[in-house]
């Protein structure tokens, strides 16, 4: 892997910090050398210290508490897992306007978006999709309905994105063997009221207007309000998209011991009605690369609402009790033709998968936990216990079994209209009742050694009603336990070694839309072993981490070796890999952020039927899994009020099918920006995306013959005003 990804600079409006950098060679030695090299360098009197005055805010803030990797309020240094935090100001400075764009800057996280899954599916550690890489908002998950999650999507109101790589089911339940991505919004703060406004104009008639405000109203009330509206005409024909995201929260400090926060976030999206372009004679054609083969009256709409009431009670220094009561609602609608196949003989494109689908989903729940800090046999101990209960109602409407098709000229294209002979009606509904109990404990044997363990037990009962044929009604109950046990050795306060074992669970598809064919089967289960090292460099020069892991996922559906007509839950898939992340001040004005992930993903036991015969795919790489990924960012303050940034994103090749007969090549995309702090309240920025104007697929379908293309070279100019 010789290319890395990038993203623009980051910064917070905090006070400047001092950093001491004893030369670039020493800094690189600190980043990559063993800890003994640090001690040797510290004693090297020949190196002249350099004073650095800069707004340094390490993305790898491994000494600051997070809420995603542990409910005990541990820092990444204290947690036996891979945790990465992307700061909201950094995300916006880089120009990442979607959660997917932002999250895929993290180590080993790549995108697998498609309009049909909400456009937000991701891959991590060899596993892909909403059923293996969970997405949360403020620590709460919306269960994927028929493989779709459509919120959150906008980054304007994001305080940070926390990424937990690897088995995360012990924290959040089934569906997180590859990891969990938690979008944490801005919260009310106890300071003076501050306002911020953003205006952006860019290529393809892109425009965004956003506003944010927050602060204390009086000695007991504080608030936060954010709104963002974004539109674009898109780089393809009929590529219009529009979104509106609104977030509001008010906090009541009843006393120093008791606080309540009421929050409501809402999003409306009309994403691009674009499912990619078909390959012409196996290649992208310059004649069709900006075409949109969907219907003229196609439609994609999402409307999501998230309401939460949080309470926190801290009666003393030893006890903290938290509760969140929440209601989540999502309405989604698709009307499309989604597959396009080129016929070399007729030189025509066949459009298939005409479908109209609607989702109405409501999730109501409550999560409570209590943390106790005390001594145990002379050792410091923290223990947390809690429960989570919710009810999910899901209604699926469609015009199934209609699967219309049409044949069109790809070069002289007329989009046509949707006309289905099958009525669009409610087809089935489900009610899922779940409850879970969880516990977490950290036992510190001394200042260097600690043991961190977690347990979770889940119960989910699904009742499905077929609204067209009562004979297809069904019920299914899942019960499963997950856990994590890790040990942390911290030689000093700036570094730690860790090792952990974990158990996870994944659904076969989407838990709340379990079908009759899935009733005989249980959840897939998995286990992970991970070791790693984390280091915070002295004088805030930066930080670096490295982790190695192996994950095995069992109980996958596979064909019976003795009877190919039967499906059994005997398959296995595994991945093993290494990840490294670095944030380093190279000079007083130049900062480097980089990460790289290399993995080996394989089917260990998986059979397919081909031409009526059973064929083993054992040893092959799973479909759509990149085994290499990297990112790089360089930020350079070349003048007192000027900053430039350059970034590169690299995603390795991906297999098209389980037979591994064909793969999509790797891609590398470079971005850049320059910003000017015109005065204390106004910052102007010019950003360029995909500098080399590369044509590449962010995802693909239809046996790899249909590519969903990333955006070509484009530019944006923005003005950010603080007042």
N, C-alpha and C positions, 0 to 999 in steps of 0.2 A: 504494500500500500504506500504509494509515494505522493499522494495528494491529500490535502486536508481541507476542511470546510471553514467558513468564516462568518463573522457577523459583526455589526458596528459596535462602537464603544458603549460603555455603560457608565452610569454615574448616579449618585444620590445627592440630595441637597443637604449633606451633612458638613460638619466642619472639616477643614483640611487635616490630613494626618501626615505625620513624619514617617519616612521610610529611609533606612540606611542600606545602600547597595554598594558592596565592596567589589565592583567590577563585574562585567558580564560573564567572564569565564567562571568566577566564583559562584555567581548566581545559578549558572547552568549546572555546576557541580552540586550545589545545594538541592536543585530540583531533581536530579537523576541519581546522584550518588548515595551511598549508604549513610546512615546517621553518623558514623565515625568520621566521614569526610567533613561534616559540619563542624565537629569539634576541632579537627586539624585546621580548617580554614579560619576558625575563630581565633586561633592562636597565631596566625600568620601576620606578623607585624609589618610585612613589606607592602601590604595593600592599603592604599589610602582611602579612608571612608569618604563617601559622597552623600551629602545631605539632599534629600528629595522632599520637596513640598508639593503635594498633589492630592487631589481627591481620589484616594485609593480605596476602592470597595471591592474586595475580592469576591468573585462569584462563588468560589469555593470557600464560603464562610463556614468552615467545618467546626468552628468554635462557637457558633450561634445555634440556639435551640430551633428545632423544626417540629412540626406536628404530624408529619407523614410517616416517618420511619419508626416513630415510637410515640405512644400516648403519654409517656412519663415526662415529656419536655426535655429529652436528652439532646445533646448536640451530636452531629455526625461523628465527631471524635469518640463519643461515648457509646455509639450505637454499632453493633456488629452487623452492619449491612451497608450497601452502597447507596448513598444519598447525595443528591446534587440539587442546588438551589439556583434558580435563574431569577435574578432581580428584575422587578417590573420596569424600572427606569432603563435598565440595560436592554430589555426586550424592545421597548419603544424606540430607544436610540438606534437600534439596529434596523428598525423599520419592519419588524415582524408583527403584522397586524392580526394574524390568526394564531390560535393556540397551537395548531399543528406546526406552523412555521417556527414558533418559539420553542416548543418542546423538542423538536428534532434538532435543535442546536445542542442538546444534552448528549452525554456520552452514550453511544450505542443505540439511540432512539431514532428510528427512521419512519417515514410516513407511508401509509398504504391507503390513501384517501380515495373515496368514490362517492358520487352524489347519492347513491343508494344507501350508504351506511352513515349518512350525516356528514360525510367529508372529513371525518376526524379519526379514523382508525389508524393505529400505529403498530410498529413491530419493535420487540426488545428481546434480546438474548435468544434469538432463534424462534420466537413465537409471535404470531400476528393476530390482529383483529381485536374487537371489543371483548371477545371471550377469553383472551389471555393477557391483554394489556389494558388495565382498568383506568378509567378517567373519572376524577372526582372534582367536585366544586366545593371549596371550603370544607373539605373533609367528608363530604357526603356524596354517595354515588347514586345516580339514577340507573336502575336496571335496564340493560339493553333490551329493547323490544324488537324482535325479529332482526337482530343484528345491527340495530341503529341507536346511536346516541348523537344528539344534535346541539348540546349545550354543555359547557360554555364554548364560545367561538371567538369573541373579541378580546383584545389584550389591553384596551384603554384603561379599564378599571382594575387591572391585575396588580396586586402588590408583589407577588412572587409566584413562581411555579416550582413546586417541590417534586423531584423525581426519585422514586424508590425503585431501584433496579433489582430484578430477581423476585423470588416467591414472596408475594405480599398478601396471600389469602388470610393469614393469621391476623392481619390488621383489618381487612375489609370484606372477607368472605370469598365465595367462589368467583373465578374469573380474573385472576391476577398472577398466574404463574410466571409471566414474563416481567411484570412490574406494575407499578401504579403511578399515575401522574395526577397530582393534586394542584388545581388552580386556586390560589388563595386571593380573594379580592381585597381591595383597600378597605380599611375599617375606620370607624370614628376614632379621632385622636383628641387628647386633652390639651391641645395647644391653641394658639390664635387661629382664627379662620383664614384659610389660604385657598385661593382660586387658581385654576389653570385652564387655558383654552388652547385648542389645536386647530389649525387649518392646513389642509394638505390638498395639493393639486398634482396630477401626474398623467402619465401616458394612458392612452385608451380612455380618455375622459374620466379618469379616476379622481374622486374627490371625497374628502372626509372632513367632517366638522365634529369636534368633541369638546366637552366641558366637564370639569371636575371641581368639587368644592368640599371642604371639610374642616372641622375644628370644634371648639367648645362653644356652646351657646351660653351656658352659665356654669356654676360650680358642680352641677349634677348631670346636665345634658350635653351631649356632643353628637355630631352627625357626620355622615358621608354621603355624597351624591355624585354620580357619574352618568354621563350620557354620551353615546357615540353613534353617529350616522355615517355610513359609508356606501358609496355607489361606484360602479364602473361599467363601461360598455364592453370590457373584455377584449382579448386579442383575437378571438374567433368571431365568426359571423353569429349574430343574435346571442352574444355573450353577456348580456346585461345581468348584473347582480346588485342586490341592495340588502342592507342589514341595518338594524337598529338595536342597540343594547343599552339598557337602563338599569342602574343599580342604586339603591337607597338604603341607608341604615341609620338607626338612631340608638344611642346607648344611654342608659340611665344608671348612674352610679348612686345607688341607694345609700351605700356606705363604703368605706375602704374595703370591706369584706364581701360585699354583695353587689353584683352588676347584672343588668339585663340588656340584651341587644336584640332589636327587632330588625330584620333585614328582608328586603325583597329585591330580587333580580329577575329581569325579564328580557327576552330576546326574540326578535322577529327577523327571519331570513327568507330571502328569495335568491338562493344560490344560482350560479350559472347552470343552465339546463344543458350541460355538456358532459357526454360520456366518452369523449375521445374520438379518434379518427382511425379508420381501418388502414392497415398497411396495403400498399399497392405493389403487387409482385414482390411481396416480402420486405418492402422498404417504405419509409416515409416519402411521400411525394410533395414536392414544393407546390404543386397545383392544388393540393387538398389540405395542407398543413394548418390553414386557418379556417377550415370549413367546420360547420357544426351540423351533424347529420340527424339531429333530433327534429321532432315535428314542430311546425310553426306555432301551434297552440299548446305545446308541452308546458308542464308546470311543476315546480318544486317549491314547497313552502313549509317552513318550520316556525312554530310559535311555542316557546318554552317559558315557564314561570317557576321560580324557586323562592319560597317563603320560609324563613327560619326564625325561631325565637330561641335565643341562647341565654342561659343563666349560668353564672359562676359564683360559688360561695366558698370563701376561704375563712373559716372560723378562727383558724390559728395557723402558725407556720408549718404545722404537721399534716394538715388536712386540706384537700381541695376537692370540691364536688362540682361537676359540670353536667349540664343537661341541654339537649337540643331537641326541640319539637319542630318538625318540618313537614311541608307539603310541596310536592313537585308535580308539575303538570306539563305535558307535551302533546301538541297536535301537529301531525305531519301529513303531507299530501304529495303524491307523485302522480304524474300522468306523462308517460314517455314511451319512446322506442329506445332500447338501451343497448342493443348489439348490432354491429355493422360488419358484414363479411364481404370481402371483395372476391369476385369470380373472374379469374384470369381469362377464361374462355369467352364469356359474354361481355367482359369489361364493364360489369355492372356491380352495384353494391346491394346486397340483400339486407334490409333492416328487419330485425326481429325483436322479440320480447316487448311487444306492445302491452302495456299494463297500466292500470290505475290502482293505486293503493293508498289507504289512509290509516293512520295510527291515532288513537285517542288513549292516552296513558296518564294515570294518576297514581302517585305514590305518597302515602301518608305514614309518618313514622316518628319514633322517638328513640334517642340514644342518651344513655346516662352512664357516667363513670365517676368513681371516687378514688383519689390517690391518697395514700397514707405514707408519711415519712417517719421512720423510727429506727431505733437501734435493735439489732438482733445478734445476741451473743457477742456484744461488743463491736459489731460491724454495722456500718450504715446500710439501711435497706429502704427501698421505695417499692411499694406494691400498689397496683391499680386493679380494680375489679369493675365490671360494667356489663350492661346488656343493651341490645339493639332490637327493636321490634318494628315491623312495618307491614303494610298491606299495599299491594300493587294491583290495580285494575287496568287491563289492557284490552282494547277493542281493535280488531283488524277488519277493515273494509276493503273490498277489491272487486274487480270485474273478472276474477279468475272463474273459469278456466280459459278465458280468451288469451290468445297468444298470437296476435296479428303479425303480419309481415307485409313488406312491400319491396319492390325492386326499383332502384333509382340510378340515374346517371351520376357517377361521382364527380364528374368534371363540369357538368351543366346541371347543377343540382336544384331541385324544387322541393322544399321541405314537406309540403302537404299537411294534412290535418288528422287529428285523432278521431276515429269513429269505431266504437266497439258495439258488436251485436249483443254483448252480455251486459246485463244490468250491474251497475256499481252498487253493491249492497254490503251490509255488515255480514261477514262470513263466520267469524268466531270471536269469542271473548274468553279471557282467563282472569281468574282471581288468584293471586299468590299471597299467602300469609307466611311471613318468615319471622323467626326470632333467633337471637344468638346471645351467648354468654361468652365473655372474654376476660382474660386476666393477664397482667404483665408484671414482671418483678425484676428489679436490679439490686443485686447484693454485691456491695463493695467490700472485698476481703481486706484491702488496704488501699493506699493511694494509687497503686499501680494495677492491681488485678481486680476485675469485676466479672460477674456472671449475669447475663441478661436473658430472660426467658419469657415466652408468651404462649398462651393457649387460647383456642377459640373453638366453640362448638356451635354449629348452625343446624337449624331445622327449617325446611321450606316445603310447604304443601301447595301444590298447584291443582286447580280445578279448571278444566277447559270445557266450554260449551260450544258445540258446533251449531251455528244458527241456521244451517241449511239441512242438516241431517243429525237428529238426536242420537242415532246409533253410534256416532263418532265421538260422543262425549267421553271424557276420560278424567282420571285423577292420578296424581303421582306425588309421592313424598320422598324428599331427599334429606338424609341426615349425614353429616360429615364433621370430622374434627381435623383441625390444622394446628400447627405449632412451630415455634422457632426457639432454638437454644444457641446462645453464642457466648463466647468468652472474649474479653478485651484486656489487652496488656498495654498500659500507657507508661513508658519509661519516664516521661515527664509530661507537662501540661500541653506540649505542642505536637505530640505525635502519639499514634496508637497502632498496634497490631490487633487483628481480630480474626476469629474463625467462627463459623456458624453452620448449623444444619437446620433445614426448614422443610415443612410439608405444606403442599398447596392443593387446591382443587379447581378444576375448570369445567364449565358446562360443555356438552357436545355441540350445542349451538347457542341459543339464548334461553336462559332458564324460564322466563315468564311466558315464552311462546313455545313451550315443549309440545311436540306433536305426537301422534299415535305411534309413529315409527321409532320414537325415542323412548317410549314408556318402558320397554323391557330393559333398558340400560341404566347404569348409574353414572355419576359424574366421573370425569377423568381425574386421576390423582397424580401428583408429582412430588418429587423430593429434590432438594438442592443442597449442595455443599459449596461453601464459599470461604475464601481466605483473602485478606487484604491488609493494606498499610495506608495510613493517612498522615500527612505532615503539614502543619502550619509553619511557614517560614518566619524567622525572626523579623522584628521591626516592620511587620505588615508587608513584606516583600511579595507575598503570594502564598500559594499552597499547592500541593499535589497529592494525588491518590493513585493507587493501583489495586486491582482486584482480579482474582481468578476464580472460576466457578465451574460447576457441572450440574446440569439439570436433567432429570429423567421424568418424562410424562407417560403414564401408563393408561390402560383401559381406553385406547383409541379404537374406533370401529375399523374392522378389517375383515376380509373375506375368509371363510373357513377353508383351511387347506384340504380337508377331506370332501367338502361339498361347497364349491364356489358359489352356489346360489344362496348360501346362508351368510349372514353378517354376524360376526362375533365381536365382543369387546375385549380383544386380546392384543391390540396393536400397541407399539411403543415408539416414542420419538425422544431424542435427546439432543442436548447442545452442551458444548464446553467452550470456554473462551477466556480472554483476558482483556481488561479495560484499563486505560490510564487517562488521567486528567491533570492538566497543568494550568495554573494562573501565575504569571511571573512578571515582575517589573524588570525589564531588561536594562533600561536606563531611566533617569528621572522623568523622561517625557515619552517613553515607549513601553507599551505593555503588551504582553503576549498571552492569549488564552487558546488552549488547544486541547483536544481530546481525540482518542482513537480507540476503536473496538475491533477485535479480531476474534471470530468464533468459528466453530465447526458444528453445523447442525445436520442431523441425520435421522432418517427413518431406521429404527432398529428392527421393527417387526411390523410390516405393512404389506398387504397383498391387494392387488387389483385384478379384475376380470377383463381381459383383452381378447376379443374375438372368441368368446366362450371358454377361454383357458385362463387358469390362475397364473398370475405373474407376480413374483416377489419384487418389491421395491426397496428391500433392506439395503442399507448402505448409501442410498440416494439422499440428496439434499431436498428438504421440504420446499414446496412451491412458494415463490414470492419472498423468500427469506434472503436478504443480503448478508453475506458472511464478513463483510468489511464495511466500516463506516468511520468517518473522521470529520472533524470540524477544526477550523483555525480562525482566530481573530487577532489582528494587530491594530492597536489604537495609538496614534501619534499626536501629541500636543506640540505642533510645530511652531506656534506662536501663542502668546498669552491668552488670546481669546479664540483661537482656532484649533480645531481638532480634525484629523483625518482618520478614517478606518478602512480596513481592507479585510475581507473574509472569504473563505473557501469552504464549500460543503462537498463532501465526497461520499457517494453511496456505491457499494460494490455490485457485481453482477447478481442477477436473480434468476432462478430456474422457472421455466414456464409451466412444466408439468412434473408429476411424480416420477415419470420415467426418465427425467433429466435428458430428454432428447434435444432440448433447445434452451438457451438462456438469453436473457436481455442483458446487454453489456452495462458496465458501470457508467456513472456520469459524475462530472465535476462542474460545479457552478460557483462563479466568483461574484461577489457583491462589493460595493465600495460606497463611502459617504464622506462628505466634508461638512462641518458645522461651524457656525460663527456666533459667538455670544455677543450680539450687537450692543446690548446694554444689560444691566442686572435683571431686567424683566423679559427680554426678548431674545429668543434663540432661533436662528434660521438654519435649516439643514437641507442639503441636496443629496439624494441617494440614487444610486444606480444599481439595478438588479440584473443578474445574468450578463455580465459585461461582455462575454464572448459570444453572446446570442446563441447559446447551445440549444439544440432540440433534443429533448430527453423525456422519457415517460416517468412521471411520479408514481404511476401505477398502470396496470394493464389487465386486460380481460380477454374473453373469447379466444382461449388457447394462445394467448400472447399476440394475436393478430390485430388487436385494437389497443391503441395507446392513449392514455389520458396524459396529455402533454403539460409540462411545466411552462410557466410564462416566459416569453422571449425577453430580449433586452428591453428594459423599461426604466423610467425615471420618475422621481417624485420630489417635489419641493414643499417643505413644510415650515410653518411658523408656530412656535410654542411660546405662549405668553403666560407669565406668572403675575398675579396681582392680588 
